[in-house]
Amino acid sequence: MYQHRDYPEKSWSASKLESFYSCKRQYYFNAYGHWNGWEFDADERTKQIYRLKKIQNCYTLSGQLLHEQIKNVFNYRVDNPQTMLTAIRTSLNDSVKNSIHKKSYWQQKPNRLTMLHEYYYGKGINKQLGNQIIDRMKTCLTNFFKSDIYHDFKAGTIKIIENEEQGFPHFTFNDYKIYCILDMLYKKGDNYYIVDWKTGKPAAEENRRQMVVYALYVLSQYQNISLANIKGINKYLLSGETIEYNFTSEDVVDCRDMLENSITKMENYLENKEQNQPKNELVFEANVGRHCKMCNFVGICQEAQATNQVAVTKELGQ
């Protein structure tokens, strides 16, 4: 049964940390400003922030759709590349149509369909960009089917333990839920492999940090697995590159320190740490720059107005 909460629960994720370091104002909107915006009697600005949080751009959406298709390969053995590409293209086209023709419905029910950033703030997706996205998906699918993981799966030499599980997988650290949605966890021989399918460019430090957090999750959930038997695989589907990781006890210590330090920094922006109540929105500094044009919240960020007048004007309905 749904229970109203004044503030969100204490939680940490790699995406929250990235947002925190990128722009504190964006972090505020994502983590706090939207909260309870789905409730009927929420104030209009909170509802607006909640809607904007739901916006996706064509790159993130196509990546999510690809992940879903890969998940189906391992769950249902649906492994026809053309069928998978067609499903991705169809979903993208549906999102374009919804963004154009169902904006009013989306404003009332933003969790029911997808609104694309390119249509909400911009002029849409032109043919060149559309072809580029589909070409990226073709390349990613080609590299997926070339991967050792797929061939091991077809050969029956691996046992899948988790495959982008439903719900919100997490472990607890200092009263915080540390969210860890693994793309896949499988066993081969005596070892357990954490897989992260990547559709973007490699980011060595961030990707390794995320993988060590995943290793902590596996240790917390499966007491019979030792650290020495946990391996990490970042598979960059666009380039075909594979990076593998082993983990040491020093990695675990460093990761726990990172979690503690980042949580401490985030808590500096809280009015009440026990309730997870944030300070005033304006305390969360806006990092204004060229990247603002791709932010979901550019239309309501005061500091971004000077550099993004077109987007702001459109959001305000002027």
DRENRO-570862 format. One record per residue (C-alpha): x, y, z; residue number from 1; residue in one letter. Coordinates in nm, 4 decimals, padded with zeros to 6 digits. Layout:
N
<<X; Y; Z>; NUM; 'A'>
...
END
This chain:
318
<<00.0000; 00.0000; 00.0000>; 1; 'M'>
<<00.1286; 00.3455; -00.0929>; 2; 'Y'>
<<00.2472; 00.5574; 00.1979>; 3; 'Q'>
<<00.3242; 00.9263; 00.1666>; 4; 'H'>
<<00.6769; 01.0315; 00.2632>; 5; 'R'>
<<00.7775; 01.3943; 00.3015>; 6; 'D'>
<<01.1291; 01.3212; 00.1758>; 7; 'Y'>
<<01.2939; 01.0402; -00.0190>; 8; 'P'>
<<01.4760; 00.7593; 00.1558>; 9; 'E'>
<<01.8500; 00.7782; 00.1997>; 10; 'K'>
<<02.0102; 00.6273; -00.1072>; 11; 'S'>
<<02.3230; 00.6341; -00.3203>; 12; 'W'>
<<02.3835; 00.5314; -00.6786>; 13; 'S'>
<<02.6527; 00.5890; -00.9378>; 14; 'A'>
<<02.4173; 00.8102; -01.1380>; 15; 'S'>
<<02.3363; 01.0230; -00.8314>; 16; 'K'>
<<02.7058; 01.0687; -00.7626>; 17; 'L'>
<<02.7702; 01.1684; -01.1234>; 18; 'E'>
<<02.4887; 01.4232; -01.1080>; 19; 'S'>
<<02.6152; 01.5578; -00.7741>; 20; 'F'>
<<02.9611; 01.6283; -00.9115>; 21; 'Y'>
<<02.8341; 01.7536; -01.2477>; 22; 'S'>
<<02.5822; 02.0118; -01.1225>; 23; 'C'>
<<02.4424; 02.0459; -00.7716>; 24; 'K'>
<<02.1219; 02.2065; -00.9019>; 25; 'R'>
<<02.0575; 01.9180; -01.1394>; 26; 'Q'>
<<02.1276; 01.6839; -00.8479>; 27; 'Y'>
<<01.8696; 01.8671; -00.6365>; 28; 'Y'>
<<01.6013; 01.8351; -00.9027>; 29; 'F'>
<<01.6778; 01.4668; -00.9612>; 30; 'N'>
<<01.7098; 01.3658; -00.5965>; 31; 'A'>
<<01.4726; 01.5986; -00.4097>; 32; 'Y'>
<<01.2876; 01.8596; -00.6137>; 33; 'G'>
<<01.0693; 01.6055; -00.7928>; 34; 'H'>
<<00.9657; 01.4244; -00.4764>; 35; 'W'>
<<00.5904; 01.3631; -00.4442>; 36; 'N'>
<<00.5364; 01.5324; -00.7804>; 37; 'G'>
<<00.3223; 01.2344; -00.8788>; 38; 'W'>
<<00.0670; 01.3098; -00.6081>; 39; 'E'>
<<-00.2587; 01.4753; -00.7134>; 40; 'F'>
<<-00.2347; 01.7603; -00.4632>; 41; 'D'>
<<00.1354; 01.8369; -00.5169>; 42; 'A'>
<<00.2152; 02.1985; -00.5998>; 43; 'D'>
<<00.2539; 02.2770; -00.9688>; 44; 'E'>
<<00.6301; 02.3343; -00.9631>; 45; 'R'>
<<00.6938; 02.0000; -00.7954>; 46; 'T'>
<<00.4768; 01.8336; -01.0588>; 47; 'K'>
<<00.6744; 02.0165; -01.3256>; 48; 'Q'>
<<01.0084; 01.8971; -01.1884>; 49; 'I'>
<<00.8730; 01.5423; -01.1707>; 50; 'Y'>
<<00.7676; 01.5615; -01.5366>; 51; 'R'>
<<01.1045; 01.6951; -01.6467>; 52; 'L'>
<<01.2862; 01.4215; -01.4566>; 53; 'K'>
<<01.1053; 01.1687; -01.6781>; 54; 'K'>
<<01.2360; 01.3157; -02.0057>; 55; 'I'>
<<01.4862; 01.1060; -02.2004>; 56; 'Q'>
<<01.7084; 01.1867; -02.4957>; 57; 'N'>
<<01.7447; 00.9623; -02.7982>; 58; 'C'>
<<02.0865; 00.8307; -02.6913>; 59; 'Y'>
<<01.9851; 00.7214; -02.3419>; 60; 'T'>
<<01.6565; 00.5787; -02.4661>; 61; 'L'>
<<01.8198; 00.3778; -02.7444>; 62; 'S'>
<<02.0710; 00.2445; -02.4918>; 63; 'G'>
<<01.7911; 00.1343; -02.2594>; 64; 'Q'>
<<01.6065; -00.0337; -02.5444>; 65; 'L'>
<<01.9232; -00.2181; -02.6436>; 66; 'L'>
<<01.9713; -00.3358; -02.2856>; 67; 'H'>
<<01.6157; -00.4689; -02.2857>; 68; 'E'>
<<01.6763; -00.6639; -02.6058>; 69; 'Q'>
<<01.9989; -00.8129; -02.4706>; 70; 'I'>
<<01.8183; -00.9091; -02.1518>; 71; 'K'>
<<01.5625; -01.0953; -02.3633>; 72; 'N'>
<<01.8394; -01.2929; -02.5332>; 73; 'V'>
<<01.9367; -01.4503; -02.2022>; 74; 'F'>
<<01.5858; -01.4771; -02.0586>; 75; 'N'>
<<01.3951; -01.5968; -02.3636>; 76; 'Y'>
<<01.6662; -01.6892; -02.6162>; 77; 'R'>
<<01.5381; -01.4247; -02.8567>; 78; 'V'>
<<01.8588; -01.3712; -03.0485>; 79; 'D'>
<<01.7743; -01.2590; -03.4008>; 80; 'N'>
<<01.9681; -00.9348; -03.4672>; 81; 'P'>
<<01.7209; -00.8047; -03.7237>; 82; 'Q'>
<<01.4222; -00.8726; -03.4989>; 83; 'T'>
<<01.5980; -00.6971; -03.2121>; 84; 'M'>
<<01.6864; -00.3956; -03.4266>; 85; 'L'>
<<01.3299; -00.3727; -03.5547>; 86; 'T'>
<<01.1980; -00.3744; -03.1975>; 87; 'A'>
<<01.4361; -00.0921; -03.1033>; 88; 'I'>
<<01.3419; 00.1106; -03.4109>; 89; 'R'>
<<00.9701; 00.0608; -03.3456>; 90; 'T'>
<<01.0005; 00.1746; -02.9843>; 91; 'S'>
<<01.2017; 00.4803; -03.0877>; 92; 'L'>
<<00.9432; 00.5689; -03.3514>; 93; 'N'>
<<00.6640; 00.5290; -03.0961>; 94; 'D'>
<<00.8480; 00.7653; -02.8614>; 95; 'S'>
<<00.8839; 01.0214; -03.1403>; 96; 'V'>
<<00.5108; 01.0024; -03.2177>; 97; 'K'>
<<00.4200; 01.0330; -02.8512>; 98; 'N'>
<<00.6530; 01.3311; -02.8090>; 99; 'S'>
<<00.4842; 01.5085; -03.1000>; 100; 'I'>
<<00.1203; 01.4138; -03.0608>; 101; 'H'>
<<00.0671; 01.3261; -02.6943>; 102; 'K'>
<<00.2398; 01.6029; -02.5033>; 103; 'K'>
<<-00.0798; 01.7013; -02.3216>; 104; 'S'>
<<-00.1356; 01.3433; -02.2050>; 105; 'Y'>
<<00.2292; 01.3152; -02.0994>; 106; 'W'>
<<00.1959; 01.6319; -01.8907>; 107; 'Q'>
<<-00.0839; 01.4627; -01.6979>; 108; 'Q'>
<<00.0703; 01.1133; -01.6862>; 109; 'K'>
<<00.4477; 01.1503; -01.7396>; 110; 'P'>
<<00.5141; 00.7958; -01.6221>; 111; 'N'>
<<00.2891; 00.6420; -01.8882>; 112; 'R'>
<<00.4875; 00.7263; -02.2014>; 113; 'L'>
<<00.8222; 00.8662; -02.3113>; 114; 'T'>
<<00.8884; 01.2317; -02.3871>; 115; 'M'>
<<01.2070; 01.2951; -02.5835>; 116; 'L'>
<<01.4309; 01.5888; -02.4928>; 117; 'H'>
<<01.4844; 01.6616; -02.8609>; 118; 'E'>
<<01.1128; 01.7319; -02.9069>; 119; 'Y'>
<<01.0334; 01.8913; -02.5727>; 120; 'Y'>
<<01.3085; 02.1510; -02.5971>; 121; 'Y'>
<<01.4330; 02.1327; -02.9542>; 122; 'G'>
<<01.3264; 02.0863; -03.3134>; 123; 'K'>
<<01.3164; 01.7089; -03.3011>; 124; 'G'>
<<01.5273; 01.4310; -03.4500>; 125; 'I'>
<<01.6244; 01.4888; -03.8117>; 126; 'N'>
<<01.6881; 01.2099; -04.0595>; 127; 'K'>
<<02.0651; 01.2284; -04.0152>; 128; 'Q'>
<<02.0474; 01.1866; -03.6382>; 129; 'L'>
<<01.7856; 00.9128; -03.6701>; 130; 'G'>
<<02.0077; 00.7164; -03.9079>; 131; 'N'>
<<02.3039; 00.7716; -03.6775>; 132; 'Q'>
<<02.1160; 00.6242; -03.3806>; 133; 'I'>
<<02.0092; 00.3173; -03.5805>; 134; 'I'>
<<02.3646; 00.2694; -03.7098>; 135; 'D'>
<<02.4906; 00.2813; -03.3503>; 136; 'R'>
<<02.2415; 00.0129; -03.2543>; 137; 'M'>
<<02.3474; -00.2045; -03.5491>; 138; 'K'>
<<02.7111; -00.1775; -03.4431>; 139; 'T'>
<<02.6281; -00.2539; -03.0803>; 140; 'C'>
<<02.4256; -00.5605; -03.1774>; 141; 'L'>
<<02.7024; -00.6846; -03.4061>; 142; 'T'>
<<02.9581; -00.6554; -03.1267>; 143; 'N'>
<<02.7234; -00.8177; -02.8769>; 144; 'F'>
<<02.6811; -01.1256; -03.0959>; 145; 'F'>
<<03.0594; -01.1417; -03.1410>; 146; 'K'>
<<03.1194; -01.1343; -02.7660>; 147; 'S'>
<<03.2608; -01.4266; -02.5711>; 148; 'D'>
<<02.9730; -01.3916; -02.3247>; 149; 'I'>
<<02.7126; -01.4603; -02.5908>; 150; 'Y'>
<<02.9083; -01.7535; -02.7346>; 151; 'H'>
<<02.9617; -01.9031; -02.3886>; 152; 'D'>
<<02.5888; -01.8697; -02.3258>; 153; 'F'>
<<02.5047; -02.0473; -02.6507>; 154; 'K'>
<<02.7549; -02.3194; -02.5662>; 155; 'A'>
<<02.5955; -02.3692; -02.2252>; 156; 'G'>
<<02.9179; -02.3073; -02.0339>; 157; 'T'>
<<02.7840; -02.0307; -01.8086>; 158; 'I'>
<<02.5103; -02.0165; -01.5457>; 159; 'K'>
<<02.3195; -01.6890; -01.5260>; 160; 'I'>
<<02.2482; -01.5758; -01.1699>; 161; 'I'>
<<02.1146; -01.2246; -01.2282>; 162; 'E'>
<<02.0038; -01.0608; -01.5513>; 163; 'N'>
<<01.9098; -00.6972; -01.4889>; 164; 'E'>
<<01.6757; -00.7970; -01.2107>; 165; 'E'>
<<01.3405; -00.6265; -01.1578>; 166; 'Q'>
<<01.2914; -00.4081; -00.8542>; 167; 'G'>
<<01.5737; -00.2136; -00.6978>; 168; 'F'>
<<01.8687; -00.4369; -00.6028>; 169; 'P'>
<<02.0792; -00.2785; -00.3315>; 170; 'H'>
<<02.2884; -00.3293; -00.0221>; 171; 'F'>
<<02.2984; -00.1139; 00.2904>; 172; 'T'>
<<02.5897; 00.1064; 00.3913>; 173; 'F'>
<<02.5722; 00.3535; 00.6821>; 174; 'N'>
<<02.1910; 00.3537; 00.6699>; 175; 'D'>
<<02.1944; 00.4281; 00.2970>; 176; 'Y'>
<<02.0601; 00.2015; 00.0279>; 177; 'K'>
<<02.3357; 00.1572; -00.2305>; 178; 'I'>
<<02.1530; 00.0776; -00.5521>; 179; 'Y'>
<<02.3226; -00.1683; -00.7861>; 180; 'C'>
<<02.1327; -00.2791; -01.0948>; 181; 'I'>
<<02.3707; -00.5280; -01.2512>; 182; 'L'>
<<02.3273; -00.5902; -01.6218>; 183; 'D'>
<<02.4270; -00.9496; -01.5579>; 184; 'M'>
<<02.5910; -01.1788; -01.3063>; 185; 'L'>
<<02.6925; -01.5237; -01.4225>; 186; 'Y'>
<<02.9074; -01.8134; -01.3087>; 187; 'K'>
<<03.1683; -01.9859; -01.5204>; 188; 'K'>
<<03.3859; -02.2462; -01.3578>; 189; 'G'>
<<03.4669; -02.1282; -01.0074>; 190; 'D'>
<<03.4358; -01.7589; -01.0905>; 191; 'N'>
<<03.1472; -01.5128; -01.0893>; 192; 'Y'>
<<03.1382; -01.2433; -01.3561>; 193; 'Y'>
<<02.9681; -00.9055; -01.3260>; 194; 'I'>
<<02.8818; -00.7716; -01.6716>; 195; 'V'>
<<02.8093; -00.4106; -01.7589>; 196; 'D'>
<<02.7002; -00.3480; -02.1178>; 197; 'W'>
<<02.8134; -00.0003; -02.2217>; 198; 'K'>
<<02.6817; 00.1891; -02.5241>; 199; 'T'>
<<02.8859; 00.5045; -02.4679>; 200; 'G'>
<<03.2529; 00.5912; -02.4592>; 201; 'K'>
<<03.4869; 00.4391; -02.1989>; 202; 'P'>
<<03.5318; 00.6389; -01.8785>; 203; 'A'>
<<03.8003; 00.4386; -01.7026>; 204; 'A'>
<<03.7871; 00.5806; -01.3495>; 205; 'E'>
<<03.4075; 00.6070; -01.3227>; 206; 'E'>
<<03.3469; 00.2659; -01.4796>; 207; 'N'>
<<03.5934; 00.0905; -01.2505>; 208; 'R'>
<<03.4507; 00.2656; -00.9443>; 209; 'R'>
<<03.1042; 00.1485; -01.0402>; 210; 'Q'>
<<03.2281; -00.2059; -01.0923>; 211; 'M'>
<<03.3842; -00.2210; -00.7443>; 212; 'V'>
<<03.0513; -00.1080; -00.5957>; 213; 'V'>
<<02.8889; -00.3937; -00.7863>; 214; 'Y'>
<<03.1435; -00.6322; -00.6368>; 215; 'A'>
<<03.0442; -00.5129; -00.2882>; 216; 'L'>
<<02.6825; -00.5830; -00.3786>; 217; 'Y'>
<<02.7663; -00.9393; -00.4842>; 218; 'V'>
<<02.9584; -00.9971; -00.1608>; 219; 'L'>
<<02.6627; -00.8698; 00.0420>; 220; 'S'>
<<02.4044; -01.0811; -00.1404>; 221; 'Q'>
<<02.5923; -01.4075; -00.1864>; 222; 'Y'>
<<02.7817; -01.5024; 00.1277>; 223; 'Q'>
<<02.9285; -01.8135; -00.0344>; 224; 'N'>
<<03.1196; -01.6095; -00.2942>; 225; 'I'>
<<03.4708; -01.4888; -00.2133>; 226; 'S'>
<<03.6213; -01.1681; -00.3507>; 227; 'L'>
<<03.8957; -01.3612; -00.5290>; 228; 'A'>
<<03.6321; -01.5348; -00.7402>; 229; 'N'>
<<03.4533; -01.2168; -00.8506>; 230; 'I'>
<<03.5484; -01.0689; -01.1875>; 231; 'K'>
<<03.4174; -00.7617; -01.3646>; 232; 'G'>
<<03.3589; -00.7098; -01.7362>; 233; 'I'>
<<03.2839; -00.3771; -01.9015>; 234; 'N'>
<<03.1777; -00.4533; -02.2583>; 235; 'K'>
<<03.1762; -00.1415; -02.4759>; 236; 'Y'>
<<02.9376; -00.2429; -02.7490>; 237; 'L'>
<<02.9982; 00.0555; -02.9746>; 238; 'L'>
<<03.3730; -00.0020; -03.0052>; 239; 'S'>
<<03.3753; -00.3742; -02.9284>; 240; 'G'>
<<03.6334; -00.3152; -02.6547>; 241; 'E'>
<<03.6305; -00.5333; -02.3431>; 242; 'T'>
<<03.7875; -00.4382; -02.0104>; 243; 'I'>
<<03.8127; -00.6999; -01.7371>; 244; 'E'>
<<03.8737; -00.6427; -01.3675>; 245; 'Y'>
<<04.0004; -00.8379; -01.0708>; 246; 'N'>
<<03.9294; -00.7062; -00.7230>; 247; 'F'>
<<04.1473; -00.6858; -00.4127>; 248; 'T'>
<<04.0786; -00.6181; -00.0467>; 249; 'S'>
<<04.2330; -00.2742; -00.1032>; 250; 'E'>
<<03.9679; -00.2072; -00.3681>; 251; 'D'>
<<03.6987; -00.2878; -00.1129>; 252; 'V'>
<<03.8502; -00.0544; 00.1476>; 253; 'V'>
<<03.8896; 00.2247; -00.1087>; 254; 'D'>
<<03.5328; 00.1755; -00.2275>; 255; 'C'>
<<03.3921; 00.1947; 00.1233>; 256; 'R'>
<<03.5953; 00.5113; 00.1807>; 257; 'D'>
<<03.4594; 00.6551; -00.1435>; 258; 'M'>
<<03.1022; 00.5779; -00.0399>; 259; 'L'>
<<03.1526; 00.7307; 00.3031>; 260; 'E'>
<<03.3219; 01.0443; 00.1672>; 261; 'N'>
<<03.0661; 01.1029; -00.1068>; 262; 'S'>
<<02.7758; 01.0515; 00.1331>; 263; 'I'>
<<02.9335; 01.3026; 00.3731>; 264; 'T'>
<<02.9601; 01.5590; 00.0928>; 265; 'K'>
<<02.6000; 01.4992; -00.0104>; 266; 'M'>
<<02.4843; 01.5348; 00.3498>; 267; 'E'>
<<02.6383; 01.8826; 00.3632>; 268; 'N'>
<<02.3382; 01.9868; 00.1519>; 269; 'Y'>
<<02.0827; 01.8481; 00.3964>; 270; 'L'>
<<01.8826; 02.0529; 00.6445>; 271; 'E'>
<<01.7956; 01.7406; 00.8429>; 272; 'N'>
<<02.0155; 01.4339; 00.7934>; 273; 'K'>
<<01.7839; 01.1957; 00.9756>; 274; 'E'>
<<01.4859; 01.2849; 00.7578>; 275; 'Q'>
<<01.6953; 01.3332; 00.4429>; 276; 'N'>
<<01.5473; 01.6831; 00.4145>; 277; 'Q'>
<<01.7386; 01.9004; 00.1648>; 278; 'P'>
<<01.8371; 02.2616; 00.2148>; 279; 'K'>
<<01.6806; 02.5297; -00.0019>; 280; 'N'>
<<01.7064; 02.4745; -00.3775>; 281; 'E'>
<<01.9304; 02.7792; -00.4239>; 282; 'L'>
<<02.1930; 02.6299; -00.1908>; 283; 'V'>
<<02.2550; 02.3684; -00.4601>; 284; 'F'>
<<02.4878; 02.5583; -00.6941>; 285; 'E'>
<<02.4165; 02.5537; -01.0672>; 286; 'A'>
<<02.7142; 02.4700; -01.2861>; 287; 'N'>
<<02.6176; 02.6723; -01.5920>; 288; 'V'>
<<02.7813; 02.5843; -01.9229>; 289; 'G'>
<<02.7331; 02.4397; -02.2666>; 290; 'R'>
<<02.6158; 02.1119; -02.1151>; 291; 'H'>
<<02.3009; 02.2860; -01.9866>; 292; 'C'>
<<02.1313; 02.2494; -02.3237>; 293; 'K'>
<<02.1093; 01.8718; -02.2692>; 294; 'M'>
<<01.9837; 01.8962; -01.9103>; 295; 'C'>
<<01.6233; 01.7958; -01.8469>; 296; 'N'>
<<01.5784; 02.0908; -01.6127>; 297; 'F'>
<<01.7172; 02.3731; -01.8266>; 298; 'V'>
<<01.3672; 02.5177; -01.8600>; 299; 'G'>
<<01.3241; 02.5831; -01.4877>; 300; 'I'>
<<01.6828; 02.6576; -01.3809>; 301; 'C'>
<<01.7181; 03.0310; -01.3191>; 302; 'Q'>
<<02.0942; 03.0334; -01.3685>; 303; 'E'>
<<02.0666; 02.8577; -01.7042>; 304; 'A'>
<<01.8279; 03.1149; -01.8470>; 305; 'Q'>
<<02.0992; 03.3534; -01.9627>; 306; 'A'>
<<02.2634; 03.0894; -02.1817>; 307; 'T'>
<<01.9561; 02.8882; -02.2816>; 308; 'N'>
<<01.6821; 03.1436; -02.3516>; 309; 'Q'>
<<01.5209; 02.9387; -02.6289>; 310; 'V'>
<<01.4756; 02.6331; -02.4093>; 311; 'A'>
<<01.3568; 02.8396; -02.1133>; 312; 'V'>
<<01.1031; 03.0287; -02.3215>; 313; 'T'>
<<00.9608; 02.7047; -02.4583>; 314; 'K'>
<<00.9314; 02.5481; -02.1129>; 315; 'E'>
<<00.7487; 02.8509; -01.9778>; 316; 'L'>
<<00.5072; 02.8401; -02.2686>; 317; 'G'>
<<00.5978; 03.1890; -02.3959>; 318; 'Q'>
END
